[in-house]
Amino acid sequence: MTAATTTSPTSASPTPRQVWNRARGVLLGVLILVVAGITLAAVRSGDQHGRLDPRSADPSGSRAAAELLKDRGISVTVATTLDEATTAAGPDTTLLVIRPNLLTPPQQRRLHAATSASAGRTVLIAPGRPSMTELAPGVHAEPSREVTGRAPACALPAARTAGTVDMGGIRYTADGLDAIACYPSGGLPSLLVLEEPRDGDTVLLGSPDFLHNERLAQQGNASLTLQLLGSRPHLVWYLPSLADPSATEDDGQSGSGSGNGAEDGDTGSGSESESSFLDLIPSGWSWGALQLTLAAVLAALWRARRLGPLVTERLPVAIRASESAEGRARLYRKANARDRAAVSLRYAARCRIAPFIGVSAHDAHTPAVLLPALSARLTTAGDDRNTLLFGPVPTDDAALVLLTDQLDALEREVRTP
């Protein structure tokens, strides 16, 4: 056990070559991930502004729709804050809101108040349950359906002129509202037009796919885009962002307000309770999180230990006893397991002493049998042998080393005739 306090080099210490052989697989995997990430970032680092962005020429962008509207004399303005969107709302303006679910309940209330009084057109792209209460009271969002070519099946002139359009996604139901329902899927419409006071209207679209660059030229997608977004001379393309300063503002409508304030506050609470954190995560991030989870599970299965009892196997080579003892001592020292080390030392000492004093191996660990026989063997007076052979755990490493020396001295004394 004294070998635990030395640092002589043995075969238990890994060589640099062994360390490299063990780590090169992990390093190679990390290198592949880094190279793949850099390559993917380089490929996608072009002129990409985002999904449904009128400046983006990517397949999921909407630059083609914006250019088509400009060719028809419609002015297209991009708004990234709520203040810009509400200020631009007016009777000669169409306000297109991308991802309205990103807006907070106070933002949604401000937007609805501004558009209701503007007498213009408001187009909401795929609004879900988190935004229905504030942006379209009385309308309920139903489960989504596949986006595919669908017939209008309604009397809306814009839809009848466009004909079949790539529509689907979220479906809507309006209770007791004056609404025009088009492009049904499973009996429920994916396009809903709500008449507003002062000759304005609100258009709810269950899916934005027909606005994508890759689909605009298909079927009647371009026609529906022109008629829905080009009904007014000005188009404000609102791209909500979590960095909008208004996202942290409170409109003061909460708790115990009077009249409409209390009612609006209750409505906002209901909307907020229906929303979840997952509604704010883009689909790309969700797919990335799924991939990372799968990779973590595979890594855990790869590195996991097999379950079951330990199996004794013959060593392929002979190991010297000194190396085995030193390796076990290092493990004890690394784990700070002085209790286990002391128990092992005392147990081995009792086993070696017992044959010399006529005690059987079964009684070697019984103080009532071992200690009297040991006293009869040794004529010299010594320290408390009960504490030495059956005592408490050493308090520190120095006490453990002292215990080792005392056990060695006791064993030499017993062996001496």
N, C-alpha and C positions, 0 to 999 in steps of 0.2 A: 504493500500500500504506500510505502515511501516513494515509489515511483511517481505518485500523483503530484509531488512537489517539485519534480524535475522537469526539464524541457529538452531532454536529449532527443535528437532526431531519430524517428523510426519510420517504418513503412506505413504507419497509420496517417502520416502527414501527406496530403495530396500534392503531387508534383504539378508544376505549371502545365505540363502536357495533359495530365489527367483533368485539370480544371478546364482546359480548352476543349477537350473531347466532350465533357459534360455540358458545357455552355454553348457550344457552337450551333446546336439545333435550335435553341431558343433565340440566339442572336440572328440566325438565318431567317427565322419566322418574323422577327421584328423588322429586319431589313426588307423583307418582301412586303410587309404591310406599309412601311414608309414609302417605298418606291411606288406601290400601287396608289397610295393616297396622293403623292405628288403628281403622278401621271393623270389621275382622275381630275385633280384640281386644275392641271394645265389644260386638259381637254375642254373643261367646262368653264374656263376663265375668260371666255370671249365676251361679246357685247350682250350679256344676259342680265336683264333687270328684274326678272321674276315672272311668276305665273300670272296670266291675265294682265300683264303690264302693257300699255299701248306703245311703249318704247322697245319692247322685246321682239326680236325676230325668231326666237326659238319656237319649236312646234307648239308649246303650251302658252306662248305669248299671244298678244292681241294687236301687234303692230299692223297687220294686214287690215283688220277691222277699222282701226283708227285712220289709216291712209284712205280707205274706201269712203269713210265719212267725210274726210277733208276734201276729197275729190267732188263730193256732192255739195260743197259749200258749208259744211258744218264745222264750226270751230271746236277743237278738242283741247281741253285744258286738264292737266294732271294736278290733283290735289292730294297732299299727303297728311294734312292735319284737319281736324274737325272744324276749326275756325275758317280755313279756306273753303271747305265744302259748304258750310252753312251760309257764309257770306255770298258765295256765288249762286245760291239757289234763287230762282225767280221764275216768273211765268213763261219766259222764253228760254228756259234752261232745262235740260235733262240731266239729272244727277244719277250717275251710275255708281253704286256702292259695291265694291269687291270685298268679300269676306266680312259681312256685317257682324258675324259672331265674335270677331275680335274686339268689337266695341264694348266698353263697360256699360252697365245700365244707365248711369248718368249721361254718358255720351249718346246712347241710343235715344234717351228722352229729348236731349237737345236737338238731335238730328230730326226726330219725328216732328217736334214742334216747328222747326224751321221749314221742313218740306210741306207740312200740312197748310201752312200759311202762305206758301210761295205760289200756289196755283200752277206749278210746273209738274213735270213728270219725275218720279223717283223709281229707279230700277234697282232691285235688291237681288244680288246673285247668291243663290243657295242659302237663304237665311234658315236657320234651324230653330230648335226649341229655345236656346238661350236668348234669341233676339225677337221672337214672335210677339211676346207680351208688350214690348215697348214700340217696335217698329210697325207692327201690323196687328193691333188689338182685335180680337175676335177670330183670328186665323190660327189654325193649328197645323203643325208640321207632322207629317206621317212618315213611316219608314221609306227608305229609298228603293228605287228600282233601277234596273239596268238602263244605261243611256244607249238609245238606238233610234233609228228613223221612225218617227211617229207622225200620224196624220193629225191635223188640228182639231177636227171634230167640234168646232165652235163657230160662233158668228163674228168673231173679232176680225175686222178687215185685214189687219196686218198678218194674222195667222192664215187666213184663207188665201191671201195673195202669195205668201211664202210656200204654202203646201207642206209637204213632208220635211221635217227638220229633225236633226239629232237632239232629241229631248229625252228627259227622264230624271233620274236623281230623286231629290226630295219631292214629295207630293203634299198638297195642301187641301184643307177643308175650311170653308168660311161659314160660320153660323150666323144667319140672319143679316148678312151683308150684301150690298149690291155689288156683285162681282161677276166677271166673265171668266169661265174656266175652259182652258184649252189643253191640248195634247195629253189626254188621259192615259194613265197607266194603272191597270188593275182597278179601274173605275174611279180613280182620283186624279185630278189634274196636276201637271207639273209646271203649268204656267197659269198664273192667276192675276187678273187686272182688277184692282179695287178703285172705284170712283171716289175721289176726294172732294171736299167742298171747294168752291171757287174754281171749278173747272180743272182741277188737277187730278192726277191719278197715280197709283202705286202699282208697279209691276213686280211680281214675285216669280223668279225663275228657279226651278229646282236644280238645274245643272248649267254650268257655264261652257260646256264643251263646244257648242256651236260658235262660240266667239274665238276659239283657238285658231291660230294660223293654219294648222294642218287640216282643219275641218271647214274652214270658211267657204271654200269653193265647192263643197259637197252639197247636194240636194238644194233645199231652200234656205240654207244657213245665212248666206249673205243677204238675201232679201229680208229675212226676219230681223237681222242686225240693223239694216238701214232703216226699217220702219219703226222698230222699237227705240233705237238710239238717235234717230235722225228726225224725230217728229218736231223738235225745236231747233232753232238756229245755233244754239250753244249746247255743248256737251261737257260736263265736268266729270272726269274719271277719277273717282275717289278711291285711293288705296290706303285703307286704315293701317296704322302701325302702332306697335306697342311702345314706340319711342315718342308718341304724340304727348305733349305736356298735358293735354286735357284728360288723358287717361288716369291721372292721379288726382284730378279735381273732384270735389263733392258738390253736388247741386243743392245740398241742404234739405232734400226731401226724404226724410227718414223719421221713424219713431212717431211721436205725437205731434203731427202738424195739424193744421186746421183745414177743413174742406178738402179741396183737391190735392193739397200737399200730402196729407196723410194717405189718401188713396193711392197717389203715385208712389209714395214710399213703400206701401205694402206691395204694389205691383212689382217694383224693382226688386224687393226681397225675394218674391216668388221667382222672378227671372233668374236671379243670381243663384238660387237654390237648385234650379234645373241645370245650370251650366256646370261644367267640370273642367279640370285642368287639361284633359285630353282634347277638349274642343279647341284649345289654343295652340296645339302642336300641329305643324304642317304634316301632311301625309309622308313626305320624304323622311322626316325625323322619326316618325313611327316605324317606317320600314327599316331605317338604320338601327333603331333600338332593338327591333326583332332580330336582326342579323347579329348584333352584339350579344344578345341573350343566347342565341343558338351557339355562337362561338364559345361563350363561357360554359355552357352545358357540355359541349364536346370536349373542351379543355379539362373540365372536372372529371368527365368519364375517362379521359386519357391518363390523367395523373392520379386517379383514385386507387386506393389499395383494395386488393381482393378481400372479400369477407370470408370468414371461416377460421378454424383453429390453425395454430402454427404447425408447420410440418418440419420435422427434423430431417436435415439433409447432410450427407457426408461432405466435408470440405474438400474442394478439389486439390488443395495443397496443405501441407503440414504447417501449422503456425506455432512458433515458439511460445512457451508459457509466459516468458517475460513480455512479449509483445501483447499477448492477450490481457495480462494483468495491467499493463500500462494503458491499453485502450480502455479497459473498464474504469481505471482510475481517472482518466481524462473525462469520461462520461459523467462520473460522479461529481467531479470538480466543476464541470460545465453546468450541471443541474443544481449545484450547491446542495448536494444530497449527503450531508455529513451523517444524517441518521442511518441511511442505508449502508454507508461505508463502515460506520462503527459496528452495526449489527453483523455485517459480513466479516469484519476482522475478528470480533469476539467469537462468532460461531466457529470460524476456522481454527482459532487458537484453542477453544475447548475440545474440538475434535482431535487435534494433534496431542493435547496434553493427556486426555483420558486414557489411552493405552498404557502410558508410563506409570500411572498411579492406580491401575487395576480397576478402572471404571468402564462399564460397557458403553457402547455408542448410544444406546437408548437413554442412559442416565447421565450422559455427558452434559446435558443442557438443563439438569435439575440441580439447583443450588444446594438443596439439602443433602445430596449424595456427593456431588463433585467437590464442594469446599472442604468437608471433613477429610476426605481422602487426600486432597491437596495439602492440607495442613500436616497430615501424618507423614507425607512424603518429604516435605521441606522442614528442616530442623531450625532454619533461621527465621527470625521474625521479619515480616515484610509489611508492606502497605495493606490497606483494606482490599483483599483479593475479591471480595464480593462486589465492591464498586468497580474494580478493574474488569472483571469478567461479566458482570450483569448490571453495570451501572447506567447512568443516564447518557443522553446524547451529548457529545462535545459541543461547546458553545461557539467555537471558531476553528479555523484551520490549524492554528498552533496547538490547540488542545487535542485535535485529531492526530496530529503528528506525535505528540507526547504519548497518547494512548497506544499508538503503534509501537513506539520504542519500549514502553512498559510491558506490552504483551510479548515482544521479542525477548526481553530480558527474563520474563517469567518462564517462557518456554525453554530458554537455554538453561535456566536453573533447574528445571524439572528433568531435562535430559542429562544433566551432569550426575554421574554415579555418586 
